[in-house]
Amino acid sequence: MIRAFAAAALFFTTGIALAAAPDVPQHDIEARLSPAGGELHLVDHVQLSGRAEFNFRLAPWLNLSRLTVDDAAAAVVRSGHNYRLALPGRGHHVLRFEMEGTVPSRDVAGALSTSGSDGAFVPGFAAWIPLDEQARMRYRLTVSVPAGHLAVATGRLVEEHTGSDGYRATFVVDRPAEPPSLFAGPYEIREKIAQGIRLRTYLHAELV
C-alpha cells in the first residue's frame, strides 16, 4: 500500500475538500515519526468555537499524555477509544493535545496504520489525531522523520528542509477537508512543476 501511494503523489486540496460548514476545527499538528520502528510523537493545537463539548476518538495505539484547554489542564471522560471533553462555554477555545504511540507493525492483522522497514502509513480515518464526529477539519501538519527517510501527507506542501538531523515538511489544507493521511519511508523524490501544479513521485530506491 505504501509503495503504491509513493509511486505518484500529486499535491492538491480540491480532491479532498468537502462542503463548507460552521465550526470546522483548525488543527496545527507537529508530528515526529520513526517509520521503521513506528514511534510517533504528536502535539496538536485545535482551535474551535460554538461548542459546549468536544467529542473525539483516538487510535487504540495512541496514548493521550496531556491535554489543556486555553492553557489550563483539562480532563476527559473516556469510553474505550472515544473521549468526551466538556468546554467552558461556547466561545473560542484552543485545545492542546500531547500524544505518543507506536504505529502497529505490518505483521499485525487488520491494522489500519502500519510501519516497517519499508516505511509507515497512517491514514486520516484511523484517528491518529483527535477525530471528532464531523471527521473534517482545516489543518497545518508539520512532520519530521530521521535522516534517510522522507514524509508526504495529503495537502499542499508549503515548506521542507533536509539536514543532518533528518527531513521536515509542512502540509496545509485551508478548506474543510478529510483528516490528513501520512506516509513516510526511505523514498527518493522525482519532481515536475507544470502550470503551477507540483507533481512528485516518492519511490523506493529499487523502483527508481
C-alpha positions as CSV (number, residue, x, y, z in Angstrom):
1,M,0.0,0.0,0.0
2,I,2.8,2.4,0.9
3,R,4.7,1.6,-2.3
4,A,1.6,2.1,-4.4
5,F,1.0,5.5,-3.0
6,A,4.6,6.5,-3.1
7,A,4.7,5.8,-6.8
8,A,2.8,9.0,-7.5
9,A,1.8,11.9,-5.3
10,L,0.0,15.0,-6.6
11,F,-0.2,17.9,-4.1
12,F,-3.7,19.3,-4.3
13,T,-6.6,20.1,-2.0
14,T,-9.6,20.2,-4.2
15,G,-9.9,16.4,-4.3
16,I,-10.3,16.1,-0.5
17,A,-12.2,19.3,0.2
18,L,-15.7,18.9,1.3
19,A,-18.7,21.3,1.6
20,A,-18.1,24.2,4.0
21,A,-19.9,24.1,7.3
22,P,-19.7,26.1,10.5
23,D,-17.4,25.3,13.4
24,V,-14.8,23.3,11.4
25,P,-11.9,22.8,13.8
26,Q,-8.4,24.1,12.8
27,H,-5.6,21.7,13.7
28,D,-2.0,22.7,13.9
29,I,-0.1,19.4,14.1
30,E,3.5,18.7,15.0
31,A,4.4,15.1,14.3
32,R,7.7,13.3,14.8
33,L,7.8,9.8,13.3
34,S,10.3,7.0,13.1
35,P,9.0,5.0,10.1
36,A,10.9,1.7,10.7
37,G,10.1,1.4,14.4
38,G,6.7,3.2,14.2
39,E,7.4,5.6,17.1
40,L,5.1,8.6,16.7
41,H,5.1,11.7,19.0
42,L,2.4,14.3,18.4
43,V,1.4,17.8,19.5
44,D,-1.9,19.0,18.1
45,H,-3.3,22.5,18.8
46,V,-7.0,22.5,17.9
47,Q,-9.0,25.8,17.6
48,L,-12.8,25.7,17.7
49,S,-15.8,27.6,18.8
50,G,-19.5,27.3,19.2
51,R,-19.4,24.0,21.1
52,A,-20.3,23.0,24.7
53,E,-18.1,19.9,24.4
54,F,-15.6,18.3,22.0
55,N,-16.2,14.6,21.4
56,F,-13.5,12.7,19.6
57,R,-11.8,9.3,19.2
58,L,-8.2,8.2,19.0
59,A,-6.4,5.2,17.6
60,P,-6.1,2.4,20.1
61,W,-2.3,2.5,19.9
62,L,-2.1,6.2,20.9
63,N,-1.7,7.5,24.4
64,L,-3.1,10.9,25.3
65,S,-0.5,12.1,27.8
66,R,-1.5,15.7,28.3
67,L,-4.5,17.9,27.4
68,T,-5.1,21.6,28.1
69,V,-7.9,23.9,27.2
70,D,-6.9,27.6,27.0
71,D,-3.6,26.7,28.8
72,A,-5.4,25.1,31.7
73,A,-5.2,21.4,32.4
74,A,-8.3,19.5,31.4
75,A,-9.8,16.1,31.9
76,V,-11.8,13.8,29.6
77,V,-14.4,11.2,30.1
78,R,-13.2,8.1,28.2
79,S,-15.2,5.1,26.9
80,G,-12.9,2.7,25.0
81,H,-11.3,4.8,22.3
82,N,-14.0,7.6,22.5
83,Y,-13.4,10.7,24.5
84,R,-15.7,13.5,25.7
85,L,-14.3,16.9,26.7
86,A,-16.5,19.4,28.4
87,L,-15.7,23.0,27.3
88,P,-16.0,26.2,29.5
89,G,-18.6,27.9,27.3
90,R,-19.3,28.0,23.6
91,G,-16.7,30.7,22.8
92,H,-13.4,30.3,21.1
93,H,-11.1,27.7,22.6
94,V,-7.6,26.4,22.0
95,L,-7.1,22.7,22.9
96,R,-3.6,21.3,23.1
97,F,-3.1,17.6,22.8
98,E,0.1,15.8,23.6
99,M,0.2,12.1,22.4
100,E,2.6,9.3,21.7
101,G,2.4,5.7,20.5
102,T,3.8,3.1,18.2
103,V,2.2,2.6,14.8
104,P,1.4,-1.2,14.5
105,S,3.9,-3.4,12.7
106,R,2.9,-4.6,9.2
107,D,2.6,-8.1,10.7
108,V,-0.4,-7.1,12.9
109,A,-3.5,-8.4,11.2
110,G,-6.3,-5.9,10.5
111,A,-4.2,-2.8,11.4
112,L,-5.3,0.4,9.7
113,S,-2.0,2.1,10.3
114,T,1.3,0.2,9.6
115,S,5.0,0.6,10.0
116,G,8.1,-1.4,9.0
117,S,11.4,-1.4,7.3
118,D,10.0,0.0,4.0
119,G,8.1,2.8,5.7
120,A,4.9,3.8,7.6
121,F,1.4,4.5,6.5
122,V,-1.1,6.4,8.8
123,P,-4.5,7.1,7.2
124,G,-6.5,10.0,8.3
125,F,-9.6,7.9,9.1
126,A,-7.5,5.9,11.6
127,A,-7.8,8.8,14.2
128,W,-4.1,9.3,14.7
129,I,-5.1,12.9,15.7
130,P,-8.3,13.7,17.6
131,L,-11.1,13.0,15.2
132,D,-14.5,14.4,16.0
133,E,-17.9,13.3,14.8
134,Q,-17.7,15.7,11.8
135,A,-14.5,14.0,10.6
136,R,-13.4,17.1,8.7
137,M,-11.1,19.9,9.5
138,R,-8.6,22.5,8.3
139,Y,-5.1,21.7,9.2
140,R,-1.4,22.6,9.1
141,L,0.7,19.4,9.5
142,T,4.5,19.5,10.1
143,V,6.2,16.2,10.2
144,S,9.8,15.3,11.0
145,V,11.5,12.0,10.2
146,P,15.0,10.7,10.7
147,A,17.8,11.1,8.2
148,G,17.4,8.6,5.3
149,H,13.6,9.0,5.2
150,L,11.1,11.3,3.6
151,A,7.5,12.1,4.6
152,V,4.5,13.1,2.5
153,A,0.9,13.9,3.5
154,T,-2.3,14.9,1.9
155,G,-2.4,18.6,1.5
156,R,-0.3,21.4,-0.1
157,L,3.4,21.2,0.5
158,V,4.4,24.7,1.8
159,E,7.8,24.1,3.3
160,E,10.5,21.4,3.6
161,H,14.0,21.1,4.9
162,T,16.6,18.3,4.7
163,G,19.6,18.3,7.1
164,S,21.9,16.1,9.1
165,D,19.2,15.6,11.7
166,G,16.6,14.4,9.1
167,Y,13.8,15.7,7.0
168,R,11.0,18.1,7.9
169,A,8.0,19.1,5.8
170,T,4.8,21.1,6.3
171,F,1.5,20.4,4.5
172,V,-1.6,22.7,4.6
173,V,-5.3,22.4,3.9
174,D,-7.2,25.6,4.4
175,R,-10.7,24.4,3.5
176,P,-12.9,21.9,5.3
177,A,-11.5,18.5,4.4
178,E,-10.9,15.0,5.5
179,P,-8.2,14.5,8.1
180,P,-4.6,14.1,6.8
181,S,-3.1,10.8,5.8
182,L,0.7,10.4,6.4
183,F,3.3,8.3,4.6
184,A,7.0,8.1,5.4
185,G,9.9,5.9,4.3
186,P,13.3,5.7,2.5
187,Y,11.9,7.4,-0.6
188,E,13.7,9.2,-3.4
189,I,11.9,12.2,-5.0
190,R,11.3,13.0,-8.6
191,E,9.5,16.3,-9.2
192,K,8.0,18.3,-12.0
193,I,6.1,21.7,-11.9
194,A,3.5,22.1,-14.7
195,Q,1.3,25.2,-14.8
196,G,1.8,25.9,-11.1
197,I,1.0,22.3,-10.0
198,R,3.6,20.3,-8.2
199,L,3.8,16.7,-9.3
200,R,6.1,14.3,-7.4
201,T,6.9,10.7,-7.2
202,Y,8.1,9.1,-4.0
203,L,9.9,5.9,-4.9
204,H,11.9,3.3,-3.1
205,A,15.4,3.0,-4.4
206,E,14.8,-0.3,-6.2
207,L,11.9,1.3,-8.2
208,V,13.9,4.4,-9.4
